[in-house]
Amino acid sequence: QVQLVESGGGLVQAGGSLRLSCAASGLTFSNYAMGWFRQAPGKEREFVAAINWSGGRTYYADSVKGRFSISRDNAKNAMFLQMNSLKPEDTAVYYCAAARNTIPVVTTGINYWGQGTQVTVSS
């Protein structure tokens, strides 16, 4: 079956960096656009970043533009999110998402979700 497994979350001080990874299995990875979403306690899940099938186009939420960078390695069935200059408001559970027929910039149209990884940024 399809699995998306996130890793790399943790506790970091404000201004620090983390690199999240999403390992995919059970699907033809290069057929899927991929994305990162996050959900803070008491808030709705929100879009963070997305990348198209080839990795040639990327998309970012305004709140993370210039600080986060999304990438993928189709040979390794993996996607990454480099997060720099982290802020306390970046604290959330971060989810990996795969979409077959769209760029995942909204929660609708997502075919598969990962289980999430916690990112906590202390002030």
C-alpha positions in Angstrom: 0.0 0.0 0.0 1.0 3.6 -0.3 3.0 5.1 2.5 4.3 8.6 3.1 6.6 8.8 6.1 7.8 12.1 7.4 10.9 12.6 9.5 13.2 15.3 10.7 10.9 17.2 13.0 12.0 18.3 16.5 12.5 21.1 18.9 14.6 24.1 17.7 15.1 27.6 18.9 13.8 30.6 17.0 16.2 31.4 14.2 17.3 27.9 13.8 16.9 25.4 11.0 15.4 22.0 10.4 15.2 19.7 7.3 12.1 17.6 6.9 12.0 14.5 4.7 9.1 12.5 3.3 9.9 9.0 2.1 7.3 7.6 -0.3 6.6 3.9 -1.2 3.9 2.0 -3.0 3.3 4.6 -5.7 5.1 5.8 -8.8 6.5 8.8 -7.1 7.3 10.8 -10.3 3.6 10.7 -11.2 2.7 12.7 -8.2 3.0 16.4 -7.3 4.0 16.7 -3.7 3.4 19.1 -0.9 3.8 20.1 2.7 1.0 21.2 4.9 1.0 22.0 8.6 -1.5 22.1 11.4 -1.2 23.9 14.7 -3.3 23.1 17.7 -6.8 24.5 17.3 -6.2 25.6 13.7 -7.0 24.2 10.3 -4.5 22.4 8.2 -2.7 24.9 6.0 -0.6 24.8 2.9 3.1 25.4 3.3 4.9 24.4 0.0 4.4 22.3 -3.1 6.5 21.0 -5.9 5.4 19.7 -9.3 6.1 16.2 -10.8 9.5 17.0 -12.1 10.6 19.4 -9.4 10.9 22.2 -11.9 8.2 24.4 -10.3 7.7 25.2 -6.6 5.0 27.0 -4.7 5.1 28.6 -1.3 2.7 30.1 1.2 3.5 33.8 1.8 4.3 33.1 5.4 7.3 30.9 4.6 8.5 32.4 1.3 12.2 33.2 1.5 12.7 31.0 4.5 11.6 27.5 3.4 12.7 25.5 0.4 11.0 22.4 -1.1 12.8 19.9 -3.2 12.4 16.3 -4.4 14.6 13.4 -5.5 12.5 11.2 -7.8 15.3 8.6 -7.9 15.0 8.1 -4.2 11.2 8.6 -3.9 11.8 11.4 -1.5 10.8 15.0 -0.8 12.4 17.5 1.4 11.6 20.8 3.2 14.5 22.9 4.3 13.3 25.3 7.0 15.5 28.2 7.9 15.0 31.2 10.2 12.3 29.4 12.0 9.8 31.3 14.1 7.6 30.2 17.0 4.5 30.6 14.7 6.0 27.8 12.6 5.2 25.4 15.4 2.9 22.7 14.1 2.6 19.1 12.9 3.9 19.0 9.3 2.3 16.6 6.9 3.6 15.3 3.6 0.9 15.1 0.8 0.8 13.5 -2.7 -1.6 14.5 -5.5 -1.9 12.7 -8.8 -4.0 15.2 -10.8 -3.2 18.6 -9.3 -0.6 20.7 -7.5 -1.3 20.3 -3.8 -1.8 23.8 -2.6 -5.2 23.1 -0.9 -6.3 20.1 1.1 -8.8 19.0 -1.6 -7.5 16.8 -4.3 -4.8 15.1 -2.1 -4.6 11.4 -2.8 -2.3 10.5 0.1 -1.2 11.9 3.4 1.6 11.1 5.7 1.2 10.7 9.5 2.9 14.0 10.3 6.0 15.1 12.2 6.0 17.6 15.0 8.0 20.8 14.7 8.3 23.0 17.8 10.1 26.4 17.7 10.9 27.9 21.0 11.2 31.6 21.5 
